[in-house]
Amino acid sequence: MHVTDVRTLDGPRDRAFGSLARLLAACGLDRPGWLDEAEATWAGVPVATARRRAVGPIWRRPWMAVGSDTFTGALLARLGVDNALAASPDRYPRFDPADLPEHDLVVLPDEPYEFTADDGPEAFPAVPSALVSGRLLTWYGPSLVEAARTLPAALRV
C-alpha cells in the first residue's frame, strides 16, 4: 500500500513531485511526461521576493479556510502569497470574516466550495479577491503544469 500525504510542492519532505514519482513507481508505471514538465515548469517560476498576505477560504456556512501545514499553503507561499492563517493549529480552521488577521488578498477557489464573483468577495470588501481554479491550488498531478503557468498572474489582483 502507498499512502500520500503531500504538504509541499518541492523541498525535503512530503513534496508533491517526489511523492508522485514514488506512487507511480509503486504501481509499476513509467514516469509520465507531465511529471517532468511540471517539475521543469515550476523550476522556471522565480521564487517571489515581494510578499502578499492572504486568506484562502475553502468553504462557506460555516466559513473555513486553509490553515497550517497544507499543500495549498505551500504552493501559495512559493508564489509569494503567505497564509494569514498559517499559525492556526488546524489545517482547515473555521473563521469569522470580520475577525481575521491582517491580510491584503483573499484567494477564492471554485472548489470544494464554488466561490464566484457574486458569492464570496462581498464578505471581504476591504481587500481584493482572486477567483481561481481550486484544482490548481489543491491537486498535485498533471494540473501542476497549468498551475505554474496561470496562478502567478491570477494572484496579482
TAHUWO-V225164 format. One record per pair of residues at least 4 apart in sequence whose ideal C-beta (glycine too) atoms are under 7 Angstrom apart, sorted by sequence separation. I is the first residue (numbers start at 1). J is the second residue. D is the distance in whole Angstrom. If there is no record, write none. Layout:
((I J D) (I J D))
This chain:
((11 15 5) (15 19 6) (16 20 6) (17 21 6) (18 22 6) (19 23 6) (20 24 6) (21 25 6) (22 26 6) (23 27 7) (31 35 6) (33 37 6) (34 38 6) (35 39 7) (36 40 6) (37 41 6) (38 42 6) (39 43 6) (40 44 7) (59 63 7) (66 70 5) (70 74 7) (71 75 6) (72 76 6) (73 77 6) (74 78 7) (75 79 7) (77 81 7) (82 86 7) (110 114 5) (115 119 6) (116 120 7) (117 121 7) (132 136 6) (134 138 6) (135 139 5) (139 143 5) (140 144 6) (143 147 6) (144 148 6) (145 149 7) (146 150 6) (147 151 5) (150 154 6) (151 155 6) (8 13 7) (10 15 5) (24 29 4) (31 36 7) (59 64 4) (76 81 4) (77 82 6) (88 93 4) (95 100 6) (110 115 6) (115 120 4) (124 129 6) (132 137 6) (8 14 5) (9 15 7) (57 63 6) (58 64 5) (66 72 5) (109 115 6) (7 14 4) (8 15 5) (9 16 5) (10 17 6) (24 31 6) (57 64 7) (58 65 6) (66 73 5) (76 83 6) (108 115 4) (136 143 6) (6 14 6) (57 65 5) (58 66 6) (85 93 6) (121 129 4) (135 143 5) (5 14 6) (6 15 7) (56 65 5) (120 129 7) (6 16 5) (21 31 6) (55 65 6) (56 66 4) (73 83 4) (85 95 7) (136 146 6) (136 147 4) (108 120 5) (6 19 5) (73 86 6) (108 121 7) (21 35 7) (117 131 6) (136 150 7) (4 19 5) (20 35 6) (136 151 6) (56 72 6) (84 100 6) (85 101 7) (115 131 6) (66 83 6) (84 101 5) (17 35 7) (67 85 5) (68 86 5) (84 102 7) (106 124 4) (4 23 6) (66 85 7) (68 87 7) (84 103 4) (132 151 7) (2 22 7) (56 76 7) (65 85 5) (68 88 5) (2 23 5) (67 88 4) (68 89 7) (70 91 6) (106 127 6) (108 129 5) (17 39 5) (54 76 7) (69 91 6) (105 127 6) (108 130 7) (112 134 7) (132 154 5) (67 90 5) (68 91 6) (104 127 6) (105 128 6) (106 129 5) (107 130 5) (108 131 5) (109 132 6) (110 133 6) (111 134 3) (2 26 4) (67 91 5) (81 105 7) (103 127 6) (109 133 7) (110 134 5) (111 135 7) (130 154 6) (67 92 6) (105 130 6) (107 132 6) (109 134 3) (130 155 5) (66 92 7) (67 93 4) (81 107 7) (97 123 5) (54 81 5) (56 83 7) (65 92 7) (97 124 6) (130 157 5) (52 80 6) (64 92 5) (65 93 6) (109 137 5) (129 157 7) (51 80 6) (52 81 5) (53 82 5) (54 83 7) (55 84 5) (64 93 7) (128 157 4) (50 80 6) (52 82 7) (54 84 6) (55 85 6) (64 94 5) (65 95 6) (47 78 7) (48 79 6) (51 82 6) (53 84 5) (63 94 6) (76 107 7) (10 42 7) (48 80 3) (62 94 5) (63 95 5) (9 42 7) (63 96 7) (58 92 6) (63 97 6) (55 100 6) (55 103 5) (107 155 7) (53 102 6) (54 103 6) (57 106 7) (53 103 5) (53 104 6) (54 105 4) (55 106 5) (56 107 4) (57 108 6) (58 109 7) (52 104 6) (54 106 6) (52 105 5) (54 107 5) (59 112 6) (60 113 5) (58 112 6) (59 113 5) (16 71 7) (58 113 6) (57 115 7) (7 69 6) (75 137 6) (7 70 6) (8 71 7) (57 120 7) (7 71 6) (6 71 5) (9 74 5) (72 137 5) (8 74 4) (9 75 5) (72 138 6) (7 74 6) (71 138 7) (9 78 5) (71 140 6) (79 151 6) (79 152 6) (81 155 6) (79 155 6) (42 144 7) (45 148 5) (41 145 5) (38 144 4) (42 148 5) (38 145 5) (41 148 4) (45 152 7) (34 142 5) (37 145 5) (41 149 7) (34 145 6) (20 140 7) (20 141 7) (16 140 4) (16 144 7) (6 140 5))
